[in-house]
Amino acid sequence: MNKINIFYIFLVLSVIFSCTKTETPPDTDNNVDKWPMNVYPGESWRVANPEKYGYKSTFSEDINNYIESKLTTTGLMVVVGGEVIHSYGDISELSYLASCRKSLLSMMYGKYVENGTINLSRTINDMGIDDVGGLLPIEKNATILNCITARSGVYHSASNTGDDTNYAPVRGSKNPGEYFLYNNWDFNVAGTIFENLTGLNIYAAFEADFAIPLQFQDFSFNQQKKSGNLALSNFPAYHFYLSVRDMARLGYLMLRKGKWNDTQVISENWVKTTTSSFTKVSEMNPTFRRTQSFGYGYMWWVWDGNANRDAYKNGFAAIGAGGQFITVLPALDMVIVQKTSTNDNTSDHYWQLVKLITESQKVTHYLE
């Protein structure tokens, strides 16, 4: 057989092979090399079968059974690759986010820090901030960065409860930046600073910068409201009332490093900075927090230390009292959002639910 005939036989076989070769679908081989898909919701979320992303056929049944036996979840969504692979309960109901509000404010700060409107090195003294009964001279040295990283050293009463102030050191005993304490005074004053420096109502800014460009389905400006005892502190808590499916849009924006379709809503650098451990888990206070999984970023809880691996590698979460969560797991290209009734304190059961979800792949595979 001459060389020309061999060439033509090889060419024909190559054409036949290229025409007949088929790609194994991801629902049968867990082909996560196709992730992330970078699919974005439009007016509504796209829905996919969990098996498309390599999850077990019993995925939804297992989640529902766990919820109904251990939790009082009112709404839950699991998003992978930009598609909803499971939802439970009422995902459109507007309800209280509790301390998830702090992570939202962290997102809001990005644009204004980077355009120079907010300078994180400015002190509260420089901005003329004081409080009921007066702040101490050492406390007035706290910077905006100290406040949004829970390191202000200001242990003045906050206008609302739900923090670790029962473990606070004596006022004036810590320099700003020296000591982490999860303290609502820091977070509340950060909200007031945002409004003062931008000249914007916090809810109007959120609507313009996030609710509109991300096409929130349920946002209501009139449902948003501040609260707090202003006899204790001048700075109210800026509470948010959102739905599960709109919270998931925020989580997905963070998963996509601040990008929404073709628009960089938050810079990738701000997302990375705010969701990295500014305070390592080994530096957390009170000391019982050092036995947990989280360090702290800029108002985001961040998996740190030995916990920062496998499904939780580079993961972070917004956490609110009573079982409110936005959990972002880049290693699984996943966002999990849960809401409960606000009198329910079941965080341990929630993290067991997250573990169940993360271990439900047919073949374990994590993204870099």
Secondary structure, DSSP 8 states (H G I E B T S, - for coil): --HHHHHHHHHHHHHHHHHH-----HHHH--GGG-------SSS-EE--GGGGTB-TTHHHHHHHHHHHH--EEEEEEEETTEEEEEEE-SS--EE-TTHHHHHHHHHHHHHHHTTSS-TT-BTTTTT---TT---TTGGG-BHHHHHTT--------SS--SSGGG---TTSS-TTS-----HHHHHHHHHHHHHHH-S-HHHHHIIIIITTTT-SS--GGG-EEE--TTT-S--EEE-EE-HHHHHHHHHHHHTTTEETTEESS-HHHHHHHTS-SB-GGG-SSGGGGGSSEEE-SSSEEE-GGGSSGGGTT-EEEEETTTEEEEEEGGGTEEEEEEE-TT---HHHHHHHHHHHHT-BSS-----
